[in-house]
Amino acid sequence: MYTSKTKIRVRYSETDMMGYCYYGNYATYFEVARVESIRQLGFSYRKMEDDGIALPVLEFSIKYFKPAFYDDELTIETIITELPKARIYFTYKTFNEKKELLNEASSTLVFINKNTMKPCTPPEDFIEEMKKHF
């Protein structure tokens, strides 16, 4: 299992009339956390795309427990729970500064060959790095 942490601060423009962080922002927050998670492994999402691999989202789900507010610093824990094949599974936990769990989410992405637009295996060096965590 591989775990990383990413910090994100809620901006004023990301809140709704109740002062809560608007629920739709979390998909963006998790995308940031995914990219940073891959970067922390020593890889670049952009380089993968430049090398002909895309990672579109196949599924996304979230369960909310508590709201975040303007200027809260959030910590998003990103977890890869199994060694990727043609799909890679992420789970997320969002905590506020008091370490309260705000939500839990998951997403499934698919490795796609950009030339054929068909699923493919992840780059071999990526898999080798991931194996160190399982």
C-alpha positions in Angstrom: 0.0 0.0 0.0 1.3 3.5 -0.8 0.2 6.6 1.0 1.0 10.3 0.4 -0.3 13.5 1.9 -1.1 16.8 0.2 -2.1 20.1 1.8 -4.7 22.4 0.2 -6.1 25.6 1.6 -9.8 26.4 0.9 -10.0 29.7 -1.0 -12.9 32.2 -0.5 -14.1 31.6 -4.0 -14.5 27.9 -3.3 -17.2 28.4 -0.6 -21.0 28.6 -1.0 -23.5 30.9 0.7 -23.4 28.8 3.9 -19.6 29.4 4.1 -18.9 25.7 3.4 -16.3 24.6 0.9 -18.6 23.8 -2.1 -18.8 20.0 -2.5 -17.9 20.0 -6.2 -14.4 21.3 -5.3 -13.3 18.0 -3.8 -12.9 16.4 -7.3 -10.4 19.0 -8.1 -8.7 18.7 -4.7 -8.4 14.9 -5.3 -6.9 15.5 -8.7 -4.2 17.7 -7.2 -3.6 15.1 -4.5 -3.3 12.3 -7.2 -0.8 14.3 -9.3 1.2 15.1 -6.2 1.1 11.5 -5.0 2.6 10.3 -8.3 5.2 13.1 -8.1 6.1 12.0 -4.6 6.8 8.5 -6.1 9.3 10.2 -8.5 7.1 10.3 -11.6 5.4 13.0 -13.6 1.9 12.7 -14.7 2.8 15.2 -17.5 5.7 13.0 -18.6 3.4 10.0 -18.8 1.1 11.9 -21.0 4.0 13.1 -23.1 5.1 9.5 -23.4 1.6 8.6 -24.8 -0.3 7.4 -21.7 -3.5 9.1 -20.4 -5.3 8.4 -17.2 -9.0 9.2 -17.5 -11.3 8.8 -14.5 -13.6 5.8 -14.8 -15.3 6.1 -11.4 -15.5 8.6 -8.6 -17.4 8.5 -5.3 -17.4 10.5 -2.1 -19.0 10.5 1.3 -19.2 13.7 3.3 -19.0 13.8 7.1 -18.2 17.5 8.0 -17.8 20.7 6.0 -14.5 22.6 5.4 -14.6 26.4 5.5 -12.8 29.3 4.0 -9.1 29.4 4.8 -9.0 25.9 6.3 -5.9 24.0 5.6 -6.9 20.5 4.5 -4.7 17.5 4.4 -5.6 14.9 1.8 -4.3 11.5 2.4 -4.1 9.6 -0.9 -3.8 5.8 -0.8 -3.1 3.4 -3.6 -4.4 0.1 -2.1 -3.3 -2.3 -4.8 -0.6 -2.7 -7.4 -1.9 -1.1 -10.6 -2.6 -3.1 -13.8 -4.7 -1.4 -16.5 -6.6 0.4 -13.7 -5.3 2.2 -10.7 -7.4 2.6 -7.6 -7.1 5.6 -5.3 -8.8 6.2 -1.9 -8.7 9.6 -0.2 -9.3 10.9 3.3 -9.6 14.7 3.9 -8.8 16.1 7.3 -9.0 19.6 8.7 -6.4 21.2 10.9 -8.0 19.7 14.0 -7.4 16.3 12.4 -11.2 15.7 12.0 -12.2 13.5 9.1 -14.2 15.5 6.7 -14.8 13.0 3.9 -13.7 9.8 2.3 -13.6 9.2 -1.4 -12.3 6.8 -4.1 -11.6 7.0 -7.8 -10.6 4.5 -10.5 -8.5 5.6 -13.4 -7.6 3.6 -16.5 -4.2 3.7 -18.2 -4.9 4.5 -21.9 -2.6 4.4 -24.9 -3.2 7.8 -26.4 -2.5 6.5 -30.0 -5.0 3.6 -29.9 -7.3 5.0 -27.1 -7.4 1.5 -25.6 -6.4 0.4 -22.1 -2.8 -0.5 -21.6 -0.4 -1.5 -18.8 1.3 1.2 -16.8 4.9 2.0 -17.6 7.3 -0.6 -16.4 9.4 1.8 -14.3 6.2 3.0 -12.6 5.2 -0.6 -11.7 8.7 -1.3 -10.4 8.6 1.7 -8.1 5.1 0.8 -6.9 6.2 -2.8 -6.1 8.4 -1.3 -3.4 5.3 -0.3 -1.4 3.5 -3.6 -1.6 
